[in-house]
Amino acid sequence: MIRVASTTRLSLGTLISEIISDEQWRSHASGCRVGGYVDRFMATATSATYRRLPLSDTAWLQVETTTRPNTIVDPLSFVAGIFPTTGEKKVIKIDVSSDTVCPWCFVGKQNLQKAMDSAKDQFDFEVRWHPFFLNPNAPKEGVRKTDFYKQKFGPAQYEGIISRMTKVFQSLGFQYDTSGLTGNTMDSHRLITYASTQGYDKQNALVEELFLNYFCQGKYIGDRQVLLDAAQKVGIGGAAELLEDPTKGIEEVQEEFEKYSSGINGVPHYVINGKYKLSGGQPPEVFLKAFEAAANDASF
């Protein structure tokens, strides 16, 4: 315990040393996290408010006991109040520009998910997917993937690209399937954009299902039935009505593209908390650093 006068400045190190020596802390604080920011703690006998301050080696906590001079402060309760872990996690918002036929978008999604899973005790996440078109003039009826890529890259380069992607997918626990068709992705983006109206979790699940369909199961995501099956699997209602009208949802897709993707040249592209930008199929460690940077941003 620490006794404070009506206004006392306590070093963070003093508080932590008190806490570490307290067995009660060891039994209660397994989920409590100290780092990044420290708050200015303004306390009375009945209430407390906080103001965030950058954490440094010389950071101080100021306690003002306006109605209880010589109050005894319990470090466990004090710091647990400043660094709550229940129901007060910071939210990391991630805007992803992606195309449903982009293999690096699939890779990036898997690595992003790994990073989010490892940081789920620190942050809550909201992932929002936005359209990009690698080949906006691709035929709606689709062409064989192998024929398209050989024509685009040439036979020799094609073999190297396929070999590399196969190894990358295997490292993630997936088999890269080059069978089936590729083609226009507008219908898939119409469905993904529409799915966001039913929740970003459902949208994220739909993107995952379509990626698996296309990259690992040889399905063509320009096929309306493939899209309907994916929507049904993740619980998205109204997909049939959307896809039956080829003009429905086009305007929304175009608006999303203009707002999030018109200024970029390739995908995947990530914007974290509206500020921190990443491109490509980054490893989980890069996403984790970006999460921390965003959470520690004074403007966050």
Salt bridges, closest charged atoms under 4 A:
GLU23 OE2 - ARG26 NH1 2.39
ASP95 OD2 - ARG128 NH2 2.89
ASP95 OD1 - HIS130 NE2 2.70
ASP99 OD1 - HIS189 NE2 2.91
ASP124 OD1 - LYS89 NZ 3.30
GLU126 OE2 - ARG128 NH1 3.30
ASP147 OD2 - ARG144 NE 3.82
ASP187 OD2 - LYS140 NZ 2.43
ASP187 OD1 - ARG190 NH2 2.97
GLU208 OE1 - LYS109 NZ 2.92
GLU209 OE1 - LYS233 NZ 3.44
GLU256 OE1 - HIS130 ND1 2.49
ASP297 OD2 - LYS275 NZ 2.70
